[in-house]
Amino acid sequence: MHAPNLASDPHTMERGVKAPRILQGRPGSGLDVLEYELFQEKAATLARMGGKLNAALDALKAYDAAHEPRAGDMERAELVATAGEMLWYYVVQREVCGLRDTDAVLRHLGVPKEVRLKMGMRRQPSK
């Protein structure tokens, strides 16, 4: 058995790379390329938001590991609020990408309930 001839596949782009499904079977146009670039940007933004969420959750875990729990801990409250905001950005971007079942992803990431409850834009202090 031999490898398929990529050069004969009409969905193959230069250098033997298969075109994404969004571009397959459609006549070439500037709109196709734009749609693909938008898709790439959505995915890249989701990856960035996921990284920021993970960093915020890691900071909260590290703080909890290094400090005894105490009432009125403002530093910890700030870490929870930051993680809640990063979670909000991540969830919104997932929805922009058309991804669903956020609860399963949050369970997989181990997002604490208190962070879920703080999900959303943070209020800026009034001047």
Secondary structure, 3 states (H helix, E strand, C coil): CCCCCHHHCCCECHHHCECCCCCCCCCCCHHHHHHHHHHHHHHHHHHHHHHHHHHHHHHHHHHHHHCCCCCCCHHHHHHHHHHHHHHHHHHHHHHHCCCCCHHHHHHHHCCCHHHHHCCCCCCCCCC
